[in-house]
């Protein structure tokens, strides 16, 4: 199963996978299982044509998680949930509430239109990118104090990655009618949803993304302030946040927000992670 997850993650979540490769094999296996679950639920909204179908699939995922915590556990015949069942029993394994929250966060992806407010966007990032990074960090270090300074560093790294992800996904999300902008940002720049879906008013759209970039920059500054609190053993769970800086630089240079941002070469990302693991400079 780990090999199968490896192939899936290499295609759909390559940066998390690259960082996880720095873990010892047993921890890597657990991280791969967690990320495979996260990918499984994250892609549900993209695979359905009607929100109600997505709601049904997310409900199935929620029930499958609930079953894992029954006494005795009821593990469904599905490679992701079979692997997840083993991870939940390991030291630092995610608990029921963590996994249920990850499933429920994906309901937001079934809707259309922008985020109602910038706070709603922050909450979304916290419920997705931050939540999965917290779960991964606990797998690498079951004794990690997520309520202290280390937890603040993990949260900052997760926000940095989450906001950077929204920036990178802007072309696809705009075309799908789910722009990663707040309604107030669109209104301030005279943008309608149809403008974004059809790739119009590029200059206004670029200006409306200023808040997204500011959120990412603020998270990066907070991570720089707090990252010294993280023990080296959590690098496989948070190290990929160090790649966000390069992605943001490329996105800020782009003049047309509707064009897919250029991906950083694999070798560049690999070298950045090697350097980060050796120096502790994520």
N, C-alpha and C positions, 0 to 999 in steps of 0.2 A: 504493500500500500504506500509505503514511503516513496518508492520509486515513482509510482503513479502520481502522487502529490507533487513530487519534484518536477515532473514534466509540466503539470498544470500550472504550478507557481512560476516556473521559468517563463511561461508564455503570458500569464495574466497578472502576476505579482512579482516581477523579477527582482526588484530592489529589496523587498522584505526577505526573499529567498536568499539573495546574495549575503545579506547580513547574517542570516541564520546559519549559513555554512561555516561561520566562525565558531559555532557551538560544538561541544563534544557530541558524538553521535546520538546518545540517548536524549539529550536536550534538543538537538536538532529535530529528531523524530517528533517530539512533543510540539515544537514550534510549527513544524510542517502540518501537523494535524489541526492545530488551532487556526492556522492561516487557510487551510483547505476549507474548514467550516466557515470562516469569515467570507471567503470567496464564494462559497456555495450560496450563502444567503444574500450577498451583495449583488449577485448577478440575477437574482429573481426578477427585480423590476425591469431589467433590460430584456428578459426572455418572454414576457407576457404582452399580449395586445390589449388587455383590459385590466384596469386596477383590481376588479373583483377577483380575477384569477390570481393576481399577485397576492392579494390578501389571503386567499385560500392556501397558497403555497407557503406563505410565511406562517400561517396558522399550523400547517403540518410541521414545519420546522420547530415551532414553539412546542408542539406536543411531543415531538421527537426528543427535544431537550428535557422536557418534564419527565419523560419516560426513563431517561438516564439516571434520574435521582429518586426513582421509586425504590422500594425495598421488597424484593431484590430488584436490581435495575432491569429494565426492559429495553434491550438494545435492538433497534430496528436493523433490518438487513440492508445496510447502506454503508459503503466503505468509509464515508466521512464520519458517520455517527458511531461506527464500530471503533474507529481510531480515536474519536473524541471520548468515548467511554473509558478507554484505557488512560487517557491523559487526565481526566477528571479525578482519577484515583491516585495520581502521582502527587508528590510534594509540590505545593504551589499551584496545583491544578485549578482551573476556573470553577467557580461555584455556580449553582443554578441561576442566581440573580444576575450574575455577569453575563452568562450566555443568553438568558431571556432578554436582557436589555439590548444586546447586540442584534437579536432578531427584531425586536420591536422598533429599533432605530431605523430599520429599512422601510418601514411604512411611509416615511417621509419621501422616499424615492418613487412612490407610486402616484404622487400627485403631479400637477402641472403648475407652471408659473414660478415666479421668483420666491425667495424666502420672504415671509411677511416683514421681518425686521432683521437688522444685523445681529441682534441677540439670538434670534432663532437660528441663524447660521452658525454662531458660536456654539450653541447647544448641540447642533447637529454634528459638528466636528468633535465635540467632547464625547458624544454618544457613539461615535464610529472610530475615527482614527486614534483618539486618546484612549478609548476603552480597550481596543484590541492591543495597544502598546502596553497598557497597564497589565493586562492579562499575560502578555508575553514576558514582560519583565519579571513578574512573579514566578513564571516557570523557570527562568534562568537563575533566580535567587529567591527561594521561598521565604527567606527572612527579611526581604527588602521592606523597609518602612515606607509604604505608599502614602502615609499621612504626614510625613515629614519633608525635609528638604529634597530627599531623593524622589519622593512622589511629585514634588513641584517640578523637578527636572524632567521626569517622564511626561508629565502633563504638557510642559512647554514643548518638548520634542514632538509629542503627538499632535499638538496644535500646529506646529511648524509644518509637519508632514501633511496634515489634513488641509490646511489652507493652500499649501503648495499644490496639492492634488486637485483642488477646485480650480485653481488657476490653469493647470495643465489640461483639465477636462473642459475648459470653457467652450471651445468650438463644438464639441459633441453635445454637451448639455444645452447649449443655446439652441442648436438645431433640433433637439428633442423637445423643446418647450419647457426645459427645466433649468434656466440660467442660474448660475451660482451667485446671483446678485440679490440684494434686498430690494423690495418694492420702492423704498425711499430713494435708493441709489438710481434706479431706473427713472423715476419721476423727476429727479433733480437734473437729469441729462436728456429729458425729452424722449425717452425710449419706450416703445411698446413691445409687447412680447413678439408680435409678428416681425418687428424690425430685427430682433435677434435670431428668430428662426430662419429668416431669409438672408441673414448676413448683411443687413443694411446699417448705415450710420456707424461705420467702423470707428471713426474718431470719437464719437460720443460713447460708444461701447467701451473703448479703451479707457476713456476718462472715468467711466462708471466703475471700472475695475480697481480704481485707486484704493478703495476701502479694503478689498481683498489683499492687495499687496501690503497695505499698512498692517493688517492683522498678521500676515505672515512675518513681516519684519519685526513686529512686537514680540511674537513668539520666539523668533530667532534670538532677539536680544535677551529675553528671559532665560532661554536655554543656555546661552553663553554665560549668564550670571550664575546659574545653578548646577551646571553639568558636573562640576567637580565633586558633587555629593554622590555621584553614581559610582558604584564599584565596577571594576573591570569586567566582572562576570556577566553583567547585563548588556554588554556591547552587542551580542547577537540579536537582542530584542529591540534595541534603540538605534543601533549604528546607522541604519539607512536614513535617519533624519539628517545626517551629515551631507547627504546628496541633495537636499532641498536647496541649498545655497546656489548650486550650479543651475538647477532648473529655474529658479527665480531670476537669476541673472539673464538667462536666455529669454525668458518670457518678458522681462522688462525691456529688452532690446527690440522685441517684435513690435512692429507698427500696426499690423493687422491682427486683431484678436481672434478673427474667425479662421485663421490658418492654423493647422496643427503645429504646435511648437516642435522644434527640432529636438530629437532625443539625444541625450549624451551618449557617446560611444561606450560600449560594454567595457572596454579596457580602462577607460577613464573612471568609470564607476567602481570597477574592481580595485584599481590602484587607490582611489580615494578611501575605500573601506579598509584596505590593507594599512594605509598610512594612519587612519583613525584608530585601528585596533592596536597598532604599535605605540602610538603616542598618546592615546586617550583623548585626542582632540576630535571629537565627533562633529 
